[in-house]
């Protein structure tokens, strides 16, 4: 991904929003890495002292700790620098390249937002989605990613509650099956613990790319029915398989599985609070709309070009606008009449609303950032606690015999590590929230045209005559939409969402008057404007006078053979001048008092 840099402004040098998260990640990663190295050194000494192969389990634990530490440190390293160039944030629609014309379905949708003065939101689909939007009505007006995350984690919360209920139902219903039940209960606890850990450690960052339909599949009705069936029939099936299942009492899943589910629900509640802090009241959707009727005698494309120039005069931070649509009017001068249509849609460079660096003090003071900071604190505490438990578990493996080993510390460590990573990963999805301000402007011209040819000049007297192709437009419709757009993005380079629209009637009226005045001021007569053209026009004008008046004064000397014109401004006009004489042999014009022709030497008579 390229990074566009401009030295004219530092408004896009946004502070790193992951600064606080990086501190927590570096702390957790360093603790795991150091603890893993220490455990590995202890394993080395133990293996050197005696050959006990089962103690190689401590090696696997140390390697897992090293891998987790390196992963967390790598996560933090990738976020140490934050680049937000002039090309960010991404555009709201497909852009039209400079010098070309066209549009796209996304630009049509954006123009409809202006025309309708309304933002488009997707309706909730499914029972759980409808239930969630009934509990949180304003969630409908949240950006799509917030809605996706809210729905996904709402279903995760319901899943955790269902898992807890099914677990309790299975344990209570299985006690009536005799002494073999303890063996089956351990397997049920291990299975539920593994499922909850998988649910928490699933790549939650993928939720940012989920659509509402994808999120709906995370907890379907069929899965709910299957969980209920397993809760009732699962213990009976496991009893039939009990003689063939190995003993897992050493894992000791109780009460760890209950601690895992209850704490997961607590972390989930904090994250859901953070999500709701990103949900605002219904937004403003005000667009300034101006419509006028013009009767002009110029090509309507000139007004479109003036629109482009006026937009360039108001570039934000000298950054070109984003052109989403541009259709130039088609005028066929070979046709006497026809219909034309033109449109343009541009957005000024979005500027960040808040560029203040994030600190612990500002995070505590911000209602939106408080839950995120709390999640990172909880997650860091859990990971550090898991590091201690993993280290103690490794030391226990090295100090006891295999028959007396108990994985209590190991399972608790896995529980707190999963909870810590889930808390930090959940907060990560909301740290990178950026809001922007920009101006969205669209114009539209449509109507009928009539073409004609305009001749200018005296046919009998003037030596210079001009003609122009004139485009006459009567009652053309000119429309203009303008709004101040507030948008948001949740990750550098990710999709941007419109939050609110605020009109600017004064600016819209100013642009309308400017474009109308420009169109009415266009000339329809072709005339020379360069200084050299004006000088030569003056000379030819003197010729017209000399040819029309028999006794007109002589104003210049011309040598037609050499093709030299003498500026009329430097010729002294005598009080009495005569007509020029012409050579009878070659026809060259000569001075009135010349005796011989300057071209052929013939005597002038």
ABEGO torsion letter per residue (X at the ends): XBBBBBAABAAABBBBAAAAAAAAAAAAAAAAAAAAAAAAAAAAAAAAABBBAAAAAAAAAAAAAAAAAAAAAAAAAAAABBBBBAAOBBBABBBBBBGBBEBBAAAAAAAAAAAAGBBBBBBBBEAAAAAAAAABAAAAABBAAAAAAAAAAAAAAAAAAAAAAAAAAAAAAAAAAEAAAAAAAAAAAAAAAAAAAAAAABBAAAAAABBAAAAAAABBAAAAAAAAAAAAAAAAAAAAAAAABBBAAAAGAOAAAAAAAAAAAAAAAAAAAAAAAABBBBBBBBBBBBBBBBBBBBBAAAAAAAAAAAAAAABBGGBBBBBABBBBBBBBAABABEBBBBBBBBBBBBBBABABBBBAAAAAABAAAAAAAAAAAAAAAAAAAAAAAAAAAAAAAAABBAAABBAAAAAAAAAAAAAAAAAAAAAAAAABBBBBBBBBBBBBBBEBBBBBBBBBEBAAABABBBBBBBBBBBGBBBBBBBBBBBBBBABBGBBBBBABBBBBAAAAAAAAAAAAAAAAABBABBBBABAAAAAAAAAAAAAAAAAABAABBBABBBBAAAGBBBBAAABBBBABBBBBBBBAAAGBBBBAABABBAAAGBBBX
